[in-house]
Amino acid sequence: MKKRGKGVAIAFYGTGYGDGFPDVSRAEIRLLDDGKVGIYVGGTEVGQGAKTVFVQIAAETLRISPEKIVLINEDTSETPDAGTAAASRQTYNTGNAIKKACENFIEILKEITKKELRLNSTVGLIVKNGEVYLDIFPQKRISFEELSKRYRDNPISAKGEFVAQTVQMDPETGQGAPYWPYTFNACAVEVEVDTYTGEVTILKAKVAQDVGKAVNPKLIEGQIDGGFAMALGYVLMEDLNLVEGQIRNLNFSRYLIPTAPDMVDVEKIIIEDSHSTGPFGAKGIGEPVMIPVGPAILNAIYDAIGVRITELPATPEKIIEALQRKELKEGRNSE
């Protein structure tokens, strides 16, 4: 017999390392020979879309096309440290460092343009579309390309640093503000449980994710799909089979992970509630999207068959055992 159930779960998650641990990102901006702008940053791309977001933040701040940005990262000989690609911190922390570096770069460009155009102030100077010009007299202008030629021997550059605010927990009182900002989300699923085989099938899924500001909505949707898939595997099938300190499922023939047929089309709802400290209001959402999925699935299983699974993964064997215990208990109660 196949039974259906629905489950909902909500979660919140703090960005960054937390608990007072130094959380620092640094970036450097340089004007390159051809008038393009180089972004030098140690933030690592591990599939989360960091490279795209870094370029977008820089392009938006400098008001130039992304095609005019050259990203140099993952090279410790050339880039300042931006911390690890962990704790859902790269968009927030390193994005802020890049934005600050770009803002400092703009101010330096204005000062140099003031000298090059023989102006008496930087007031009214606009940096846009790869040029610096005087708003009240646009004929007074100079391009990034021309500036790069004039300063080839001493390239124009600027640095930026961002340190996240985090307060260590007091060991005596347990009080503190270990994370900031927090992101919030919710997940709802509908499942079908085969009471004969114990197999669980996800029929429908919906995830609502607070992102602060969606720098790149498509990447966010991809992260929601990825987080859902990871949680699906964690909850229903991934089992190391640890016995007396030894991992028995050592390869993918025994350690099962979700594949495309196991996934469902997740309905994704992006909630934008701009955060005052984020780059253009953005928050990090890499890890948070995974958190509510598991509880939602387990709640749906309970709704379907009336048993709580308290040990993961919720394999067919465990579900059958739980159903048998339930039947045995109900049989005893009826005597």
N, C-alpha and C positions, 0 to 999 in steps of 0.2 A: 504494500500500500504506500502511496506517495502522499505526503502531507505538506501543506504550505504554511509558512509563517513570515511575519514581518518583524524587523528589529530596527531600533534607532539608537544612536549613541552620539554624544557631543564631547569635545575635547578642547583644551587650550595648551599652548606650548610657548615657552620662552625662547627668544632668539639669543644666540651666542653662547659663549663658554659659561657664563654665569658665576654666581657665588663669589664675586669679587676678583675673580681671576683676570689678569690683564688681557683685554681683548682689543688688539690694535691692528689696524690696516693702514698701509702706506701706498702711495702711488706717485708717479712722476709723469709730467707732460712735457713733450719736447716738440719744437717746430722742426720738421724734417726738410731736407734739401729741396724737395719738389713742392713745398708749401702744404703738404699734408701734415697731420698732427699725429705724433706717436704717443700711445698710452703704454707706459711701462708699469706693470703691476704683477705681483707674484701670485695672484689668485689663480687657482687651478680649475680647469674644466674636467669634470668627471661625468659629464652627460647631463648636468642640470641646466645648461644653457647660460653659464656665467659669461662666456665670451661674447655672446650676443647682447646680454644685458649691459655689460661693461661698455661696449661700443655705443649702445643706445643712450646710456646716461651721459657719456662724454659728448656725443653729438647733440643731444638736447641742451646741455649746458653751454656748449660753444656755439650753438646755433649754426651748425654746418651739417652737410650730408654725411651719413654713416660711411659712404664710400671714401670720404676724405680722412677717415680714421684708420690708423695702422696700429693694431693691438700686438704688443709684445708681452707675452706672459710665460709662465712655467720655465723660466730661464734665470736661475739664481745669480748668474754672472752679470745680468743686465737689469734685473728688476728688484725693487724694494720688497721687503716681506709684507705680505697681506694676510698672514695667518692661514690656517688650514681650511680646506673645503669640507667643513664639518659644522655641526651645530646650527645649520640653516642660516649662516651668517654672511655669506659672500655678497648677496645682493644688498643687504642692509649695511654691513660694515665696510666692505670694500667699495661698494657703490658710493657710499658717503665719502670715502677717501678720494675716489676719482672725481667726484663732483667738487670737492674742496680744491683739489689740484687744478681742475679746470677753471674754477673761479679765481684762484691765485694767478693762473696763466693769463686770464683776461686782463687783470689789473696790471700785470707786467707788460702785456702788449700795449695797453693804453699809455703807459709811461713812456715806452719806447716810441710809440707813434707820436706822442706829444713832441718828442725831440726831433724825430724825422720830418715831421710836417711843420715844425717851428711854430707850435701852438703855445699859448700861455697857460693852458690848463688841460686836464683830462676830462673836464666836465663836458657832457654832451657827446662824448665819443661812443660809438656803437660798434660792437664786434658781432658780425653776422655774415654768413655765406662766404667765409674765408677772406673777409676784408675788415679793415678798421677804418671808419669814416666819421666825420663830424656831422651830427644830426642836423644842425642849423645851416650847414654849408657842405652838402654831400660831395662837392668837387674836391674837397680836402679828404683824400682817402689813400690807403695803401693796402696792397694785397698780402696775404700770408706768403705767397710765392716770392714777392719782392722782398719782404722782410727776411725770408730764409736765405736769399742771395746776399743781402747786405750783412747778415750775421752768420755766414757760413762758418767762419773761424771760431765763433763764440755763440753756438746755438742758443736760442731763447728757450728757457725751460722754467718749470715751476713744480713744486712738490705739495702734496697734501697728506694729511694724517687724520685718522678718525679713531677715537678711543670710546668704546661703548660704555655706557653708565651701568654699573652693576655693583650691588652692595653685598658684602659677605654676610652670611647668616651668623647671628650671635650664638655661639655654642651654649651659652647659659639660658637664654630666653627663647631661642629658635626664631627670633625676629630678624627681618631684613628684606631687601628687595633684590633677590638674586638674579632676576631677568628683567629686561626691558628692551624693546616692547614685547608684548605677548600677541600671539595670533590665535584665532578661534575658528572652529569648524564643526560641522555636523555631517553624519552619514546615516542614510536609511537604505535598507536592503530588503528584498523579498527572496526567500529561499524555498526550495523544494527538497524534502528529506524522504528518501526511500527507506521505509522502516524494515524492509526485507534485507537490503544490502548495506544500509547505513550511509549510502552515498548522499552528499549534499551538493545541490546545484544552485548556483546564484541565478535568479531569474531577472531581477531588476536591481539597479543601484543608483543612488543619487548622493552627491557630495556637494555641500556648500562650504566654501573656503573664504575666510577673511584674508585679503592680501595687502591691505593698506592701499596701495595704488598698483594697478596692473601695468607694469612696465611692458610686458609682452604677454598678452592673453593666451596666445597659442602655446607658449612654453608652459604657462601655468596649467593649462588643460593637459598637457603632456605629463607634467609632474603629478597631477591628480590621478591620471590613468596609471602611472608608474607606481605611485604609493598604494593605490588600490590593489594592483597586481601583487606587490610585495606582501601586503597584509593578507591577501587571499592565500598565498602560499604558506605564510607563517601560521595562519589559523587552521588551515585544512589539511596540509600535506607535508610541510617541511619538517623532517625529523632526523636529528643527528644520531639518534639511538645510542646514547651515551651509557656505557655499561662499565662500572668500576673504573671510571676515568678514561676509558677508551671509546673513541668514536667508531661505531660499527658501519655507519653509512658514509663511506669515504668517497663515493663518486656519484655522478648523476644517474647512474643506472639504479641506484638504491635511494639516493637522496632526491626525492621528487620535488620539482618546482613547477609553477604554473606555466603553461604554454598558451598560445593564442586561443585554442578551443575552450580553455578554461575561463577565459575572460568574458566579461559582459560589457555592453556599451553603457558606460557610466554617464548619467546625466550630470553635468557639471554647472554649478552656480558660483560665479565669482562675485564676492562681496567686496566692494571698494569703500574703505573707511580710512581715508588718508591719515597717516601718522606723522605728527609734527617733526619727529627726529629722523625720519627715513628719507632717503634720496627721492625727491619728488613724492614723498609720502609712502614709499614701498616698504614692505616687510618681507622677511624670508619665510618660505613655505615648503622647503625641501622635505623635511622630516614630518612636520605636523600632519600632512595629508594622510599618512599611514595610520595614525593613532586611533581614530574612532571606528575604523573599518572592522577590526577584530571584534570589539564589543557588540557592534551592530549585528554582525553575522551570528555570534553566539546567542544574542537576544532573539534573533529570528529563528534559530534552531529550537530554542526553548518554547517560543510561541507555537512552533509547528508540532513538536512532539512531547512537550511538557517535561523535559529533563534538562538539567543544567550540566554543561560540559565545563569542568574546572581545570582540566589539564590539556595543554596544547602539544601537538596539533590534534584537532578534533577529527581523527581518522574514522573511517567506517567501522573499524573494529571497536573503537571506544564508544561510538554511538550505539552500536548493537549491544555492547555490554551494559551501557547505561539504561537502555530500553528493557533489557532482561532484568536488571535490578529493580526497575520501576514495576514491572509486571509481577515480580516475586513479592515485592512489598505490598502491592495492591491485593495480591492473592491472599497474603497473610492477614491483611486488614479485613478482608471480606469473610474470613472464617469465624 
